[in-house]
Amino acid sequence: MAKESAVTGRAAPGPGSGENDLVCGCLRVRRGQCRGVVVCTVIGEVDLATAPLLDKALAVAPPGLMPRIVDLSCVEFLGLAGARVLLTGSERARGRLSLVAANRPVLRVLDLTGLAGRLAVYRNLAEALDAASDG
């Protein structure tokens, strides 16, 4: 696993770390593009301590107004701070942000906070990419 800088939250070069990875504690966010869509793959736990890293990843403006997908399928815990970051990210993206979530702990938070009704939520990345391509 790549070592991280506590100051920048960036992954130090090493095996398995990508150039577009951001790492902080128990959270890794990998940014990339697929079929003209910005995809942020989130791995680990999004809580009060790690939510700022997710916010930083979502705040990076892609060229133009490309659709964005946040893949939460590898998130083990999503706290309210993380839910707030997703809402803010959606507002920044002018509603062109969708989520991938299939595990119960994440879906429960999305339901309880009302985000499941405000954002498009897909069961897998392929569905989200198809919807982004159609829209």
Residue frames as a rotation matrix with the C-alpha (Angstrom) as fourth column:
MET 1
0.580 0.814 0.000 0.00
0.814 -0.580 0.000 0.00
0.000 0.000 -1.000 0.00
ALA 2
-0.018 -0.576 0.817 1.25
0.500 -0.713 -0.492 3.49
0.866 0.399 0.301 -0.79
LYS 3
-0.423 -0.168 -0.890 2.40
0.872 -0.340 -0.351 5.72
-0.244 -0.925 0.291 2.01
GLU 4
0.428 0.657 0.621 0.52
0.756 -0.636 0.152 8.96
0.495 0.405 -0.769 2.34
SER 5
-0.756 -0.571 0.320 1.43
0.344 -0.763 -0.548 12.48
0.556 -0.304 0.773 3.24
ALA 6
-0.239 0.679 -0.694 -0.55
0.946 0.001 -0.324 13.64
-0.219 -0.734 -0.643 6.27
VAL 7
-0.553 -0.030 -0.832 -0.25
0.104 -0.994 -0.033 17.22
-0.826 -0.105 0.553 5.02
THR 8
-0.734 0.183 -0.653 -1.41
-0.655 -0.442 0.613 16.91
-0.176 0.878 0.445 1.42
GLY 9
0.178 0.803 0.569 -3.47
-0.459 0.579 -0.673 13.73
-0.870 -0.142 0.472 1.54
ARG 10
0.505 -0.069 -0.860 -1.71
-0.846 0.159 -0.509 12.64
0.172 0.985 0.022 -1.64
ALA 11
0.943 -0.197 0.269 -0.45
0.134 0.963 0.234 9.14
-0.305 -0.184 0.934 -2.15
ALA 12
0.087 -0.971 -0.224 3.28
-0.703 -0.219 0.677 8.81
-0.706 0.098 -0.702 -2.27
PRO 13
0.219 -0.024 -0.975 4.43
-0.892 0.400 -0.210 6.92
0.395 0.916 0.066 -5.37
GLY 14
-0.600 -0.403 0.691 4.43
-0.646 0.753 -0.121 3.20
-0.472 -0.519 -0.712 -4.83
PRO 15
-0.975 0.215 -0.062 2.89
0.139 0.798 0.586 -0.06
0.175 0.563 -0.808 -5.93
GLY 16
-0.355 0.929 -0.105 -0.85
0.930 0.362 0.063 0.18
0.096 -0.075 -0.992 -6.55
SER 17
-0.038 0.363 -0.931 -1.04
0.406 -0.846 -0.346 3.93
-0.913 -0.391 -0.115 -6.24
GLY 18
0.227 0.195 0.954 -2.33
0.971 -0.114 -0.208 5.87
0.069 0.974 -0.215 -9.20
GLU 19
-0.763 -0.550 0.340 -1.34
0.571 -0.819 -0.043 9.32
0.302 0.161 0.940 -10.29
ASN 20
-0.410 0.708 0.574 -4.92
-0.295 -0.699 0.651 10.49
0.863 0.097 0.496 -9.69
ASP 21
0.157 0.434 -0.887 -5.33
0.690 0.595 0.413 8.85
0.707 -0.677 -0.206 -6.26
LEU 22
-0.145 -0.146 0.979 -5.95
-0.627 -0.751 -0.205 10.85
0.765 -0.643 0.017 -3.13
VAL 23
0.058 0.081 -0.995 -5.41
0.508 0.855 0.099 9.06
0.859 -0.512 0.008 0.18
CYS 24
-0.344 -0.146 0.927 -6.12
-0.685 -0.636 -0.355 10.01
0.642 -0.758 0.119 3.76
GLY 25
-0.410 0.160 0.898 -6.23
-0.799 0.412 -0.438 7.49
-0.440 -0.897 -0.041 6.59
CYS 26
-0.566 0.269 0.779 -8.79
0.202 0.962 -0.185 4.83
-0.799 0.053 -0.599 5.73
LEU 27
0.615 0.784 -0.086 -10.04
0.134 -0.211 -0.968 6.52
-0.777 0.584 -0.235 2.56
ARG 28
-0.679 -0.717 0.156 -8.79
0.289 -0.067 0.955 6.39
-0.675 0.693 0.253 -1.02
VAL 29
0.547 0.788 -0.281 -10.37
-0.009 -0.330 -0.944 8.33
-0.837 0.519 -0.173 -3.88
ARG 30
-0.550 -0.668 0.501 -9.32
0.484 0.234 0.843 7.44
-0.681 0.706 0.195 -7.41
ARG 31
0.307 0.624 -0.719 -10.27
-0.275 -0.665 -0.695 9.94
-0.911 0.411 -0.032 -10.13
GLY 32
-0.763 -0.514 0.392 -10.43
0.239 0.339 0.910 9.11
-0.601 0.788 -0.136 -13.80
GLN 33
-0.199 0.703 -0.683 -12.51
-0.850 -0.471 -0.237 9.35
-0.488 0.533 0.691 -16.95
CYS 34
-0.777 0.071 0.626 -14.53
0.279 0.930 0.240 6.72
-0.565 0.361 -0.742 -18.74
ARG 35
-0.320 0.659 0.681 -16.66
0.941 0.136 0.311 7.30
0.112 0.740 -0.663 -21.85
GLY 36
-0.410 0.081 0.909 -16.58
0.261 -0.944 0.202 11.08
0.874 0.320 0.366 -21.37
VAL 37
0.738 0.660 0.145 -17.62
-0.019 -0.194 0.981 10.90
0.675 -0.726 -0.131 -17.73
VAL 38
-0.327 -0.789 0.520 -15.53
-0.659 -0.203 -0.724 11.83
0.677 -0.580 -0.453 -14.67
VAL 39
0.611 0.477 -0.631 -15.54
0.074 0.760 0.646 8.85
0.788 -0.442 0.429 -12.29
CYS 40
-0.235 -0.606 0.760 -14.46
-0.856 -0.241 -0.457 9.11
0.460 -0.758 -0.462 -8.65
THR 41
0.312 0.253 -0.916 -14.07
0.121 0.946 0.302 5.66
0.942 -0.205 0.265 -7.13
VAL 42
0.094 -0.164 0.982 -14.22
-0.887 -0.463 0.007 5.87
0.453 -0.871 -0.189 -3.34
ILE 43
0.192 -0.144 -0.971 -12.70
0.174 0.978 -0.111 3.09
0.966 -0.148 0.213 -1.24
GLY 44
-0.763 -0.521 -0.382 -12.88
0.403 0.078 -0.912 2.82
0.505 -0.850 0.150 2.54
GLU 45
-0.024 0.714 -0.700 -14.69
0.993 -0.067 -0.102 4.91
-0.119 -0.697 -0.707 5.13
VAL 46
-0.434 -0.006 0.901 -16.12
0.330 -0.932 0.152 8.40
0.838 0.363 0.406 4.61
ASP 47
0.303 0.473 -0.827 -16.48
0.944 -0.029 0.329 10.03
0.132 -0.880 -0.456 8.01
LEU 48
0.961 0.122 -0.249 -15.81
0.186 -0.950 0.252 13.37
-0.206 -0.289 -0.935 9.68
ALA 49
0.252 -0.955 -0.155 -12.05
-0.058 -0.175 0.983 12.89
-0.966 -0.238 -0.100 9.39
THR 50
-0.568 -0.557 0.606 -11.96
0.473 0.382 0.794 11.74
-0.674 0.738 0.046 5.75
ALA 51
0.447 0.850 0.278 -14.87
0.754 -0.191 -0.628 13.68
-0.481 0.490 -0.727 4.19
PRO 52
0.510 -0.271 -0.816 -12.62
-0.322 -0.940 0.111 16.68
-0.798 0.206 -0.567 3.35
LEU 53
-0.629 -0.761 0.158 -10.60
-0.171 0.334 0.927 14.42
-0.759 0.556 -0.340 1.03
LEU 54
-0.295 0.627 0.721 -13.75
0.879 0.474 -0.053 13.40
-0.375 0.618 -0.691 -0.85
ASP 55
0.691 0.541 -0.479 -14.75
0.370 -0.834 -0.408 17.05
-0.621 0.104 -0.777 -1.03
LYS 56
-0.033 -0.811 -0.585 -11.33
-0.446 -0.512 0.735 17.91
-0.895 0.285 -0.344 -2.48
ALA 57
-0.766 -0.252 0.592 -11.71
0.310 0.661 0.683 15.19
-0.563 0.707 -0.428 -5.13
LEU 58
0.050 0.891 0.452 -15.19
0.961 0.079 -0.264 16.38
-0.271 0.447 -0.852 -6.12
ALA 59
0.538 0.149 -0.830 -14.20
0.186 -0.981 -0.055 20.06
-0.822 -0.124 -0.556 -6.14
VAL 60
-0.615 -0.785 -0.079 -11.76
0.037 -0.129 0.991 19.58
-0.788 0.606 0.109 -9.02
ALA 61
0.341 0.802 -0.490 -13.62
-0.454 -0.315 -0.833 20.97
-0.823 0.507 0.257 -12.00
PRO 62
-0.117 -0.337 0.934 -13.51
0.656 0.680 0.328 18.79
-0.745 0.652 0.141 -15.10
PRO 63
-0.962 -0.220 -0.164 -13.26
0.018 -0.648 0.761 20.42
-0.274 0.729 0.627 -18.52
GLY 64
-0.579 0.815 0.019 -16.64
-0.251 -0.200 0.947 21.77
0.776 0.543 0.320 -19.57
LEU 65
-0.181 0.589 0.788 -19.57
-0.973 0.006 -0.229 20.46
-0.139 -0.808 0.572 -17.63
MET 66
-0.529 -0.101 -0.842 -18.92
-0.401 0.905 0.143 16.74
0.748 0.414 -0.519 -17.88
PRO 67
0.669 0.743 0.016 -21.20
-0.421 0.362 0.832 14.40
0.612 -0.563 0.555 -15.96
ARG 68
-0.473 -0.805 0.359 -19.68
-0.769 0.178 -0.614 12.96
0.431 -0.566 -0.703 -12.80
ILE 69
0.590 0.559 -0.582 -20.16
-0.143 0.782 0.606 9.60
0.795 -0.274 0.542 -11.12
VAL 70
-0.231 -0.596 0.770 -19.14
-0.953 -0.023 -0.303 8.84
0.198 -0.803 -0.562 -7.56
ASP 71
0.186 0.207 -0.960 -18.71
-0.204 0.964 0.168 5.09
0.961 0.165 0.222 -7.18
LEU 72
-0.058 -0.089 0.994 -19.40
-0.981 -0.181 -0.073 4.21
0.186 -0.980 -0.077 -3.54
SER 73
0.686 0.443 -0.578 -19.54
-0.418 0.889 0.186 0.45
0.596 0.114 0.795 -4.09
CYS 74
0.053 -0.739 -0.672 -16.32
0.520 0.595 -0.613 -0.06
0.852 -0.317 0.416 -2.07
VAL 75
-0.409 -0.105 0.906 -17.33
-0.576 -0.741 -0.346 2.25
0.708 -0.663 0.243 0.78
GLU 76
-0.550 0.123 -0.826 -17.73
0.523 0.822 -0.226 0.43
0.652 -0.556 -0.516 4.08
PHE 77
-0.108 0.491 -0.865 -19.06
0.901 -0.320 -0.294 3.39
-0.421 -0.810 -0.408 6.07
LEU 78
-0.457 0.051 0.888 -20.71
0.498 -0.813 0.303 6.64
0.737 0.580 0.346 5.00
GLY 79
-0.463 0.239 -0.854 -21.27
0.807 -0.286 -0.517 9.18
-0.368 -0.928 -0.060 7.74
LEU 80
0.600 0.783 -0.165 -23.30
0.678 -0.607 -0.414 12.37
-0.424 0.137 -0.895 7.65
ALA 81
0.143 -0.630 -0.763 -20.20
-0.249 -0.769 0.588 14.42
-0.958 0.106 -0.267 6.83
GLY 82
-0.817 -0.437 0.376 -19.77
0.187 0.417 0.890 12.29
-0.545 0.797 -0.259 3.70
ALA 83
-0.047 0.896 0.442 -23.44
0.970 0.147 -0.195 12.70
-0.239 0.420 -0.876 2.78
ARG 84
0.616 0.227 -0.754 -23.07
0.212 -0.970 -0.118 16.47
-0.758 -0.087 -0.646 3.05
VAL 85
-0.413 -0.842 -0.347 -20.03
-0.268 -0.252 0.930 16.36
-0.870 0.477 -0.122 0.74
LEU 86
-0.684 0.220 0.696 -22.07
0.666 0.577 0.473 14.41
-0.298 0.787 -0.541 -1.83
LEU 87
0.450 0.890 -0.071 -24.85
0.815 -0.442 -0.376 17.00
-0.366 0.111 -0.924 -1.69
THR 88
0.398 -0.400 -0.825 -22.35
-0.178 -0.916 0.358 19.86
-0.900 0.004 -0.436 -2.07
GLY 89
-0.686 -0.693 0.219 -20.66
0.021 0.282 0.959 18.00
-0.727 0.663 -0.179 -4.93
SER 90
-0.234 0.705 0.669 -24.00
0.943 0.332 -0.021 17.66
-0.237 0.626 -0.743 -6.69
GLU 91
0.710 0.483 -0.513 -24.68
0.410 -0.875 -0.257 21.37
-0.573 -0.027 -0.819 -6.32
ARG 92
-0.061 -0.832 -0.551 -21.22
-0.327 -0.505 0.799 22.20
-0.943 0.229 -0.241 -7.73
ALA 93
-0.867 -0.269 0.419 -21.83
0.230 0.531 0.816 19.85
-0.442 0.804 -0.399 -10.66
ARG 94
-0.599 0.710 -0.370 -25.20
-0.775 -0.630 0.045 21.54
-0.201 0.314 0.928 -11.27
GLY 95
0.332 0.837 0.434 -27.04
-0.740 0.517 -0.431 18.28
-0.585 -0.178 0.791 -10.75
ARG 96
0.596 -0.152 -0.789 -24.83
-0.639 0.505 -0.580 16.28
0.487 0.849 0.204 -13.11
LEU 97
-0.608 -0.741 0.285 -23.58
-0.763 0.444 -0.471 13.98
0.222 -0.503 -0.835 -10.38
SER 98
0.583 0.756 -0.297 -24.81
-0.600 0.647 0.471 10.44
0.548 -0.096 0.831 -9.88
LEU 99
-0.108 -0.551 0.827 -23.88
-0.958 0.279 0.060 7.73
-0.264 -0.787 -0.558 -7.41
VAL 100
0.044 0.081 -0.996 -23.14
-0.327 0.943 0.062 4.04
0.944 0.322 0.068 -7.54
ALA 101
-0.552 -0.159 0.818 -24.14
-0.834 0.099 -0.543 2.32
0.006 -0.982 -0.187 -4.32
ALA 102
0.010 0.550 -0.835 -25.19
-0.408 0.765 0.499 -1.24
0.913 0.336 0.232 -3.65
ASN 103
-0.603 -0.277 -0.749 -24.25
0.462 0.644 -0.610 -2.00
0.651 -0.713 -0.261 -0.06
ARG 104
0.269 0.900 -0.344 -26.77
0.782 0.004 0.623 -1.62
0.562 -0.437 -0.702 2.74
PRO 105
-0.004 -0.252 -0.968 -24.84
0.870 -0.479 0.121 0.75
-0.494 -0.841 0.221 5.06
VAL 106
-0.922 -0.363 -0.133 -24.35
0.239 -0.806 0.541 3.31
-0.304 0.468 0.830 2.27
LEU 107
-0.577 0.776 0.256 -27.87
0.337 -0.060 0.940 2.96
0.744 0.628 -0.227 0.86
ARG 108
0.149 0.636 -0.757 -29.33
0.971 0.051 0.234 3.41
0.187 -0.770 -0.610 4.34
VAL 109
-0.387 -0.361 -0.848 -27.55
0.559 -0.824 0.096 6.74
-0.734 -0.437 0.521 4.83
LEU 110
-0.992 0.044 0.117 -28.61
0.077 -0.520 0.851 7.89
0.098 0.853 0.512 1.36
ASP 111
-0.239 0.968 -0.078 -32.22
0.608 0.212 0.765 6.98
0.757 0.135 -0.639 2.18
LEU 112
0.152 0.314 -0.937 -32.25
0.981 -0.163 0.104 8.53
-0.120 -0.935 -0.333 5.67
THR 113
-0.528 -0.444 -0.724 -30.73
0.398 -0.882 0.250 11.81
-0.750 -0.156 0.643 4.48
GLY 114
0.535 0.811 -0.236 -33.01
0.085 -0.330 -0.940 12.07
-0.841 0.483 -0.246 1.45
LEU 115
-0.273 -0.723 -0.635 -30.07
-0.652 -0.347 0.675 11.97
-0.708 0.598 -0.377 -0.98
ALA 116
-0.731 0.034 0.681 -31.46
0.363 0.865 0.346 8.84
-0.578 0.500 -0.645 -2.64
GLY 117
0.302 0.925 0.232 -34.40
0.800 -0.113 -0.589 10.95
-0.518 0.363 -0.774 -3.79
ARG 118
0.678 -0.081 -0.730 -32.29
-0.195 -0.978 -0.073 13.94
-0.709 0.191 -0.679 -4.88
LEU 119
-0.228 -0.845 -0.484 -29.49
-0.870 -0.045 0.490 12.18
-0.436 0.533 -0.725 -6.75
ALA 120
0.621 0.324 -0.714 -29.54
-0.654 0.716 -0.244 9.39
0.432 0.619 0.656 -9.29
VAL 121
-0.100 -0.603 0.791 -28.35
-0.835 0.484 0.264 6.21
-0.542 -0.634 -0.552 -7.57
TYR 122
0.421 0.130 -0.898 -27.34
-0.746 0.612 -0.261 3.16
0.516 0.780 0.355 -9.61
ARG 123
0.933 0.006 0.361 -26.53
-0.228 0.786 0.575 -0.41
-0.280 -0.619 0.734 -8.52
ASN 124
0.313 -0.876 0.367 -23.33
0.714 0.472 0.517 -0.61
-0.626 0.100 0.773 -10.58
LEU 125
-0.311 -0.577 -0.756 -20.95
-0.041 -0.786 0.617 1.53
-0.950 0.223 0.221 -12.60
ALA 126
-0.880 -0.008 0.475 -22.08
0.455 0.272 0.848 0.14
-0.136 0.962 -0.235 -15.97
GLU 127
0.095 0.991 0.091 -25.66
0.995 -0.098 0.024 1.33
0.033 0.088 -0.996 -15.34
ALA 128
0.414 0.001 -0.910 -24.44
0.386 -0.906 0.175 4.76
-0.824 -0.424 -0.375 -14.25
LEU 129
-0.647 -0.720 -0.251 -22.21
0.010 -0.337 0.941 5.11
-0.763 0.606 0.225 -17.32
ASP 130
-0.624 0.504 0.597 -25.05
0.777 0.315 0.545 4.06
0.087 0.804 -0.588 -19.64
ALA 131
0.438 0.841 -0.317 -27.37
0.873 -0.482 -0.072 6.65
-0.214 -0.245 -0.946 -18.06
ALA 132
0.117 -0.482 -0.869 -24.71
0.119 -0.862 0.494 9.37
-0.986 -0.161 -0.044 -18.31
SER 133
-0.859 -0.461 0.223 -24.15
0.231 0.041 0.972 8.53
-0.458 0.886 0.071 -21.99
ASP 134
-0.283 0.854 0.436 -27.90
0.945 0.171 0.278 8.69
0.163 0.491 -0.856 -22.70
GLY 135
0.578 0.546 -0.606 -28.29
0.700 -0.713 0.025 12.05
-0.419 -0.439 -0.795 -20.93
